[in-house]
Amino acid sequence: MSRRRQGQATTEWLLLISVIVVAIVAAGYGLAATFGSSMDRLGRGAGEVYTTGDL
């Protein structure tokens, strides 16, 4: 009986970890567009500073 309980506990941990991984991946997809546009703005701003020398 203890072997079955050990297997059950392992399965529960795997399910919990998989839910966490899915949540992280979903958050990554949700934030990817925002992050990309922010990096584009940062790059354009840095290019302008390097070109003009003005902050």
C-alpha contacts under 8 A as a table, 3 or more apart, distances in Angstrom:
res1	aa1	res2	aa2	distance
1	M	4	R	5.32
1	M	5	R	6.51
2	S	5	R	5.02
2	S	6	Q	6.17
3	R	6	Q	5.04
3	R	7	G	6.30
4	R	7	G	5.07
4	R	8	Q	6.15
5	R	8	Q	4.93
5	R	9	A	6.14
6	Q	9	A	5.14
6	Q	10	T	6.22
7	G	10	T	5.07
7	G	11	T	6.16
8	Q	11	T	5.11
8	Q	12	E	6.22
9	A	12	E	5.07
9	A	13	W	6.26
10	T	13	W	5.14
10	T	14	L	6.19
11	T	14	L	5.06
11	T	15	L	6.16
12	E	15	L	5.12
12	E	16	L	6.18
13	W	16	L	5.05
13	W	17	I	6.11
14	L	17	I	5.11
14	L	18	S	6.05
15	L	18	S	5.09
15	L	19	V	6.21
16	L	19	V	5.22
16	L	20	I	6.36
17	I	20	I	5.10
17	I	21	V	6.18
18	S	21	V	5.03
18	S	22	V	6.11
19	V	22	V	5.15
19	V	23	A	6.19
20	I	23	A	5.08
20	I	24	I	6.24
21	V	24	I	5.09
21	V	25	V	6.17
22	V	25	V	5.13
22	V	26	A	6.05
23	A	26	A	5.10
23	A	27	A	6.11
24	I	27	A	5.11
24	I	28	G	6.15
25	V	28	G	4.97
25	V	29	Y	6.31
26	A	29	Y	5.17
26	A	30	G	6.15
27	A	30	G	4.95
27	A	31	L	6.07
28	G	31	L	5.22
28	G	32	A	5.82
29	Y	32	A	5.22
29	Y	33	A	7.70
30	G	33	A	7.06
30	G	34	T	7.98
31	L	34	T	5.30
31	L	35	F	5.99
32	A	35	F	5.10
32	A	36	G	5.97
33	A	36	G	5.06
33	A	37	S	6.19
34	T	37	S	5.31
34	T	38	S	6.14
35	F	38	S	5.09
35	F	39	M	6.18
36	G	39	M	5.15
36	G	40	D	6.24
37	S	40	D	4.98
37	S	41	R	6.26
38	S	41	R	5.15
38	S	42	L	6.14
39	M	42	L	4.94
39	M	43	G	6.03
40	D	43	G	5.09
40	D	44	R	6.18
41	R	44	R	5.13
41	R	45	G	6.05
42	L	45	G	5.08
42	L	46	A	6.05
43	G	46	A	5.11
43	G	47	G	6.04
44	R	47	G	5.04
44	R	48	E	6.17
45	G	48	E	5.09
45	G	49	V	6.28
46	A	49	V	5.08
46	A	50	Y	6.19
47	G	50	Y	5.12
47	G	51	T	6.01
48	E	51	T	5.03
48	E	52	T	5.90
48	E	53	G	7.58
48	E	54	D	7.86
49	V	52	T	5.43
49	V	53	G	4.93
49	V	54	D	5.44
49	V	55	L	5.89
50	Y	53	G	5.40
50	Y	54	D	7.97
